Amino acid sequence: MTATSPDSPDRPLKVIQWTTGNIGRRSLHAIIGRPDMKLVGVYAHGADKVGKDAAELAGWPEPTGVTATNDIDALLALGADACCYNPLWPSIDELVALLSAGVNVCSSAAWITGGKQTPEDRERILTACETGQSTIFGNGAHPGMTNMVGMVLSGSCERVDEIRITESVDCSTYESADTQSAMGFGQDPDTPGLAESVRRESEVFAESAAMMADAIGANLDKLTFDVQFTAATGDSDLGFMKIPAGTVGSVFGYHRGWVGDRNVVSVGFNWTMGDHVTPPKPLEHGHVIQVFGMPNMRTVVHCLPPNDWTEPGFMGLGMIYTAMPVTNAVPSVVAARPGIVTLADLPPVTGRFAG
Ligand SMILES: NC(=O)c1ccc[n+]([C@@H]2O[C@H](COP(=O)([O-])OP(=O)(O)OC[C@H]3O[C@@H](n4cnc5c(N)ncnc54)[C@H](OP(=O)(O)O)[C@@H]3O)[C@@H](O)[C@H]2O)c1
């Protein structure tokens, strides 16, 4: 048995890591440690990271000899098989450059089906895949793993009425102020257009709802979004951002897919930040995955520390949970047909035995 997937080249896959933030550095750590992958390049957005060894950026004990760069042409010239793409804001230009150069992309950055892109941008991506004979795939914890679990659970049902997925968590330890503000936190709940802006920022969840609908054979007539903001009753200082009293401290919403008047897929969130807010529904501290039908199925996925967890706090666990569904998919994505592929197309994305 080789360490690579049966459909992969009989050598370690050459992988680029794109950015090393909360999620990217967890991906980088995993790539460095995997015998079936060879880290060949690291893209850095931050000037302070350029020139640093990947080991320093990932918290790996020995130098790798691979230093971070912002020279995209140099990265494209590496002949990489794949790129783990984890920037804060994805760029169609970057994706087109990677895919056209034949680099398969596994992304956590707002990509599941590409359905939220403009027709022009989606066409550019498909043309790039054709040119480079490459594949783009998006995954993560939520969206991503949660949708996979929902689709798998639906396999237990004779009849599926609705798949409903809710991320029900306190997000205070997710230190990405830009992401959190984009989702409404810390803003005046009466800000005109706030619900629409949260819909737009979270539209990748609608992509994941559409993917699940496709998987269960439901032809959606429309996708909608509803959200409820709850104001904090006191000030919270989270270090990386503040939630002042009177501003949004809880965001509860769903992207829903409909067949006629039947809500068949729902993907959403019951998020809080800070100590001074009561969300519309009690938090379940995990991903609540429900399939309604015959029978009803329900599970809550919790991400918990193993005995050898040494980091202060548990934020890192969620980052690993988000990063690994992307990084672990690399062998299957490299082996997949060119174009856009989703979780519904690939074999199950599994982790690796720590042998
Ligand atoms: N599906 C899921 O479950 C899920 C969950 C959480 C997040 N995500 C997505 O995963 C991606 C990464 O999240 P994260 O928490 O790791 O983000 P992050 O740490 O806030 O930022 C990631 C990296 O993006 C680069 N960056 C920062 N500001 C930028 C800007 N203005 N323009 C372009 N790049 C910038 C930096 O790269 P350098 O490190 O090179 O400086 C930063 O480290 C995001 O797109 C996020 O929405 C998905």
The ligand as a Tripos MOL2 file, in Angstrom:
@<TRIPOS>MOLECULE
LIG
   48    52     1     0     0
SMALL
NO_CHARGES

@<TRIPOS>ATOM
      1 N1        -16.4190   26.5170    5.8620 N.am      1 LIG1
      2 C1        -16.0740   26.8010    7.1000 C.2       1 LIG1
      3 O1        -16.3540   26.0260    8.0000 O.2       1 LIG1
      4 C2        -15.3250   28.0630    7.4350 C.ar      1 LIG1
      5 C3        -15.1920   28.4350    8.7840 C.ar      1 LIG1
      6 C4        -14.4430   29.5530    9.0950 C.ar      1 LIG1
      7 C5        -13.8430   30.2830    8.0830 C.ar      1 LIG1
      8 N2        -14.0050   29.9140    6.7780 N.ar      1 LIG1
      9 C6        -13.3610   30.6760    5.7090 C.3       1 LIG1
     10 O2        -11.9680   30.2970    5.6100 O.3       1 LIG1
     11 C7        -11.1850   31.4180    5.1940 C.3       1 LIG1
     12 C8        -10.0290   31.6510    6.1660 C.3       1 LIG1
     13 O3        -10.5430   31.9720    7.4590 O.3       1 LIG1
     14 P1         -9.5250   32.4370    8.6270 P.3       1 LIG1
     15 O4        -10.2920   32.4810    9.8790 O.co2     1 LIG1
     16 O5         -8.3070   31.5810    8.5390 O.co2     1 LIG1
     17 O6         -9.2140   33.8970    8.1580 O.3       1 LIG1
     18 P2         -8.1280   34.9260    8.7510 P.3       1 LIG1
     19 O7         -7.1750   34.2130    9.6500 O.co2     1 LIG1
     20 O8         -8.8290   36.1120    9.2810 O.co2     1 LIG1
     21 O9         -7.3830   35.3740    7.4190 O.3       1 LIG1
     22 C9         -6.7490   34.4050    6.5740 C.3       1 LIG1
     23 C10        -5.5920   35.0280    5.8610 C.3       1 LIG1
     24 O10        -6.0570   35.8880    4.8200 O.3       1 LIG1
     25 C11        -5.0510   36.8560    4.5640 C.3       1 LIG1
     26 N3         -5.6490   38.1910    4.6230 N.ar      1 LIG1
     27 C12        -5.8830   38.9850    5.7030 C.ar      1 LIG1
     28 N4         -6.4470   40.1360    5.3360 N.ar      1 LIG1
     29 C13        -6.6030   40.0560    4.0050 C.ar      1 LIG1
     30 C14        -7.1450   40.9280    3.0310 C.ar      1 LIG1
     31 N5         -7.6120   42.1330    3.3710 N.pl3     1 LIG1
     32 N6         -7.1490   40.5170    1.7420 N.ar      1 LIG1
     33 C15        -6.6640   39.2960    1.3970 C.ar      1 LIG1
     34 N7         -6.1350   38.4270    2.2770 N.ar      1 LIG1
     35 C16        -6.1120   38.8130    3.5550 C.ar      1 LIG1
     36 C17        -3.9620   36.7030    5.6350 C.3       1 LIG1
     37 O11        -2.9620   35.9320    5.0090 O.3       1 LIG1
     38 P3         -1.4600   35.7590    5.5590 P.3       1 LIG1
     39 O12        -1.5840   34.7410    6.6360 O.co2     1 LIG1
     40 O13        -0.6960   35.2500    4.4040 O.co2     1 LIG1
     41 O14        -1.0120   37.1210    5.9990 O.co2     1 LIG1
     42 C18        -4.7190   35.9390    6.7050 C.3       1 LIG1
     43 O15        -3.8990   35.2030    7.5410 O.3       1 LIG1
     44 C19       -12.1640   32.5860    5.1160 C.3       1 LIG1
     45 O16       -12.5330   32.7830    3.7740 O.3       1 LIG1
     46 C20       -13.3320   32.1610    5.9660 C.3       1 LIG1
     47 O17       -14.5540   32.7610    5.5630 O.3       1 LIG1
     48 C21       -14.7190   28.8130    6.4490 C.ar      1 LIG1
@<TRIPOS>BOND
     1     1     2 1
     2     2     3 2
     3     2     4 1
     4     4     5 ar
     5     4    48 ar
     6     5     6 ar
     7     6     7 ar
     8     7     8 ar
     9     8     9 1
    10     8    48 ar
    11     9    10 1
    12     9    46 1
    13    10    11 1
    14    11    12 1
    15    11    44 1
    16    12    13 1
    17    13    14 1
    18    14    15 2
    19    14    16 1
    20    14    17 1
    21    17    18 1
    22    18    19 2
    23    18    20 1
    24    18    21 1
    25    21    22 1
    26    22    23 1
    27    23    24 1
    28    23    42 1
    29    24    25 1
    30    25    26 1
    31    25    36 1
    32    26    27 ar
    33    26    35 ar
    34    27    28 ar
    35    28    29 ar
    36    29    30 ar
    37    29    35 ar
    38    30    31 1
    39    30    32 ar
    40    32    33 ar
    41    33    34 ar
    42    34    35 ar
    43    36    37 1
    44    36    42 1
    45    37    38 1
    46    38    39 2
    47    38    40 1
    48    38    41 1
    49    42    43 1
    50    44    45 1
    51    44    46 1
    52    46    47 1
@<TRIPOS>SUBSTRUCTURE
     1 LIG1         1 GROUP 0 **** ****
